């Protein structure tokens, strides 16, 4: 019986030690969790700073394939080292004709891509409330000042109320073409954007060269234009 009693006492002691170790482990986890949460939040903040401002609900970001005869591999290769692959969008349209789009500027004048051959065109989708879009405005103004209207056209399109866009453009002294349009009125891929800002680069032949999500600096814009 003494042996049985000793065995029961040992089992009870082992169980108690196991419970204590379990509580100690939980305590360590509870102490570690706030630090881990801080690290996760900080990492997410860094990631957000490197990504476009805001998604547009209901947009796929990839439109169908009218990319017959396009050498996508060559296009992607030429952009390597200039734009991160994760920022490039709608690659199925690279090399496709972009002349079908037309909008009215804030003065009511019709702007048609079909009439802009022999010049590079930037179509910028933005919003007045989007921080990266606001940060990009000075870069676009510098770009407008650097190139003549015969070399480059910049068309900034917002899907907001026209008065809101016009007041904002006047306040910021925007010196390039601005339009307020309905997203549904535009053809693909112009209506298929999924983030602000999005810049579409169109070459002198009226073909899509690149579509970039998120703000980029003046130097990067010029490098893509020169391709």
C-alpha positions as CSV (number, residue, x, y, z in Angstrom):
1,X,0.0,0.0,0.0
2,X,2.9,2.4,0.7
3,X,4.1,1.8,-2.8
4,X,0.6,2.6,-4.2
5,X,0.4,5.7,-2.1
6,X,3.9,6.9,-3.2
7,X,2.9,6.3,-6.8
8,X,-0.3,8.4,-6.4
9,X,1.6,11.2,-4.7
10,X,4.2,11.2,-7.6
11,X,1.4,11.3,-10.2
12,X,-0.3,14.2,-8.3
13,X,3.0,16.1,-8.1
14,X,3.6,15.5,-11.8
15,X,0.1,16.8,-12.7
16,X,0.6,19.9,-10.5
17,X,4.0,20.6,-12.2
18,X,2.4,20.2,-15.6
19,X,-0.3,22.7,-14.7
20,X,2.3,25.2,-13.4
21,X,4.3,24.9,-16.6
22,X,1.2,25.4,-18.7
23,X,0.3,28.5,-16.8
24,X,3.9,29.7,-17.2
25,X,3.8,29.1,-20.9
26,X,0.5,31.0,-21.3
27,X,2.0,33.8,-19.3
28,X,5.0,34.0,-21.7
29,X,2.6,34.0,-24.7
30,X,0.6,36.8,-23.2
31,X,3.7,38.8,-22.6
32,X,5.0,38.1,-26.1
33,X,1.7,38.9,-27.9
34,X,1.7,42.7,-27.6
35,X,5.3,42.8,-29.0
36,X,4.3,40.6,-31.9
37,X,1.2,42.7,-32.6
38,X,3.4,45.8,-32.8
39,X,5.7,44.1,-35.3
40,X,2.8,43.0,-37.4
41,X,1.2,46.5,-37.4
42,X,4.6,48.1,-38.3
43,X,5.1,45.7,-41.2
44,X,1.6,46.4,-42.5
45,X,2.2,50.1,-42.4
46,X,5.4,49.8,-44.4
47,X,3.6,47.6,-47.0
48,X,0.7,50.1,-47.3
49,X,3.1,52.9,-48.0
50,X,4.4,51.0,-51.0
51,X,1.1,50.1,-52.5
52,X,-1.6,52.1,-54.3
53,X,-4.0,54.2,-52.2
54,X,-7.4,52.7,-52.6
55,X,-9.1,49.9,-54.4
56,X,-12.2,50.4,-56.5
57,X,-15.0,48.0,-55.5
58,X,-16.3,45.8,-58.4
59,X,-13.3,46.3,-60.7
60,X,-11.3,43.4,-61.8
61,X,-8.1,45.2,-62.9
62,X,-7.8,42.8,-65.8
63,X,-9.8,43.2,-68.9
64,X,-10.3,40.7,-71.7
65,X,-7.8,39.8,-74.3
66,X,-7.6,41.9,-77.4
67,X,-3.8,41.4,-77.3
68,X,-3.4,39.5,-80.6
69,X,0.2,39.8,-81.9
70,X,1.5,41.5,-78.8
71,X,5.0,40.5,-77.7
72,X,4.3,40.8,-74.0
73,X,7.6,39.2,-73.0
74,X,9.6,41.9,-74.8
75,X,7.4,44.7,-73.2
76,X,7.9,43.2,-69.7
77,X,11.6,42.9,-70.3
78,X,12.0,46.6,-71.3
79,X,10.2,47.6,-68.1
80,X,12.3,45.4,-65.8
81,X,14.3,47.6,-63.4
82,X,12.1,50.6,-64.0
83,X,8.7,49.4,-62.5
84,X,8.4,46.5,-60.0
85,X,6.4,43.7,-61.6
86,X,3.9,43.8,-58.8
87,X,2.9,47.4,-59.8
88,X,2.3,46.6,-63.5
89,X,-1.3,45.9,-64.4
90,X,-3.5,44.9,-67.4
91,X,-0.5,43.4,-69.3
92,X,-2.8,41.8,-71.8
93,X,-3.4,45.2,-73.3
94,X,0.3,46.1,-73.8
95,X,0.8,46.8,-77.5
96,X,-3.0,47.1,-78.2
97,X,-4.6,50.1,-79.7
98,X,-5.7,52.8,-77.2
99,X,-7.4,55.2,-79.6
100,X,-11.1,54.5,-78.6
101,X,-11.2,56.7,-75.5
102,X,-12.5,60.2,-75.4
103,X,-13.5,62.5,-72.6
104,X,-14.4,66.2,-72.1
105,X,-12.0,68.4,-70.2
106,X,-13.2,70.8,-67.4
107,X,-13.8,73.5,-70.1
108,X,-16.2,71.2,-72.0
109,X,-13.8,70.5,-74.9
110,X,-13.7,67.0,-76.3
111,X,-10.4,65.2,-75.9
112,X,-9.8,62.2,-78.2
113,X,-6.9,59.8,-78.1
114,X,-7.3,59.1,-81.8
115,X,-6.1,62.7,-82.4
116,X,-3.0,62.3,-80.4
117,X,-0.7,60.2,-82.7
118,X,2.9,61.2,-82.9
119,X,3.0,62.1,-79.2
120,X,3.3,60.2,-75.9
121,X,0.2,60.2,-73.7
122,X,-0.2,59.7,-70.0
123,X,-3.7,58.9,-68.8
124,X,-3.8,59.3,-65.1
125,X,-6.8,58.0,-63.0
126,X,-6.9,59.8,-59.6
127,X,-9.2,61.2,-56.9
128,X,-9.0,64.5,-55.0
129,X,-9.2,62.6,-51.6
130,X,-6.4,60.1,-52.5
131,X,-3.1,61.0,-50.7
132,X,-0.7,59.4,-53.3
133,X,-2.7,61.1,-56.0
134,X,-2.1,64.5,-54.3
135,X,1.6,63.7,-53.9
136,X,1.9,63.0,-57.6
137,X,0.4,66.3,-58.8
138,X,3.7,68.3,-58.4
139,X,5.5,65.6,-60.4
140,X,3.0,65.7,-63.2
141,X,3.2,69.5,-63.2
142,X,7.0,69.3,-63.6
143,X,6.5,66.8,-66.4
144,X,4.1,69.1,-68.2
145,X,6.6,72.0,-67.9
146,X,9.4,69.9,-69.2
147,X,7.8,68.6,-72.4
148,X,6.0,70.5,-75.1
149,X,2.4,69.7,-76.0
150,X,3.7,68.3,-79.3
151,X,5.7,65.7,-77.4
152,X,3.5,64.8,-74.5
153,X,-0.1,64.9,-73.5
154,X,-1.2,64.4,-69.8
155,X,-4.9,63.6,-69.2
156,X,-6.0,63.2,-65.6
157,X,-9.4,61.6,-65.2
158,X,-11.4,61.6,-62.0
159,X,-14.7,59.8,-61.5
160,X,-15.8,62.5,-59.0
161,X,-18.3,65.3,-59.3
162,X,-17.1,67.9,-61.9
163,X,-17.3,70.9,-59.6
164,X,-15.3,69.1,-56.9
165,X,-12.6,68.2,-59.5
166,X,-12.6,71.7,-61.0
167,X,-12.3,73.5,-57.7
168,X,-9.5,71.2,-56.6
169,X,-7.6,71.6,-59.9
170,X,-7.8,75.4,-59.7
171,X,-6.6,75.3,-56.0
172,X,-3.6,73.2,-56.9
173,X,-2.8,75.1,-60.1
174,X,-2.8,72.0,-62.2
175,X,-1.4,72.8,-65.6
176,X,-2.3,69.6,-67.5
177,X,-5.6,68.4,-68.9
178,X,-8.2,67.4,-66.3
179,X,-11.5,65.6,-66.9
180,X,-14.4,64.5,-64.7
181,X,-16.0,61.4,-66.3
182,X,-18.3,58.5,-65.5
183,X,-16.4,55.3,-65.2
184,X,-19.1,53.3,-67.1
185,X,-18.8,55.6,-70.1
186,X,-15.2,54.6,-70.8
187,X,-14.2,51.6,-72.8
188,X,-11.9,48.8,-71.5
189,X,-9.3,48.9,-70.1
190,X,-9.9,52.6,-69.0
191,X,-13.0,51.6,-67.0
192,X,-11.3,48.6,-65.5
193,X,-8.8,50.2,-63.1
194,X,-8.7,48.8,-59.6
195,X,-6.6,51.4,-57.6
196,X,-5.8,55.1,-57.4
197,X,-3.6,56.4,-58.8
198,X,-3.2,54.4,-62.0
199,X,-1.1,55.7,-64.9
200,X,-1.5,54.4,-68.4
201,X,1.4,55.1,-70.7
202,X,0.5,55.3,-74.4
203,X,3.2,55.5,-77.1
204,X,3.4,57.7,-80.2
205,X,1.6,55.1,-82.3
206,X,-1.4,55.1,-80.0
207,X,-0.5,51.7,-78.3
208,X,-0.5,50.8,-74.7
209,X,3.0,50.8,-73.4
210,X,2.4,50.2,-69.6
211,X,-0.2,50.5,-66.9
212,X,1.2,51.3,-63.5
213,X,-0.7,51.2,-60.2
214,X,0.4,53.6,-57.5
215,X,2.3,56.8,-57.5
216,X,5.7,57.0,-59.2
217,X,8.3,59.8,-59.4
218,X,9.2,62.1,-62.2
219,X,12.4,60.1,-63.1
220,X,10.4,56.9,-63.4
221,X,7.8,58.5,-65.6
222,X,10.5,59.9,-67.9
223,X,12.1,56.5,-68.2
224,X,8.9,54.8,-69.2
225,X,8.1,57.6,-71.7
226,X,11.5,57.2,-73.3
227,X,11.1,53.4,-74.0
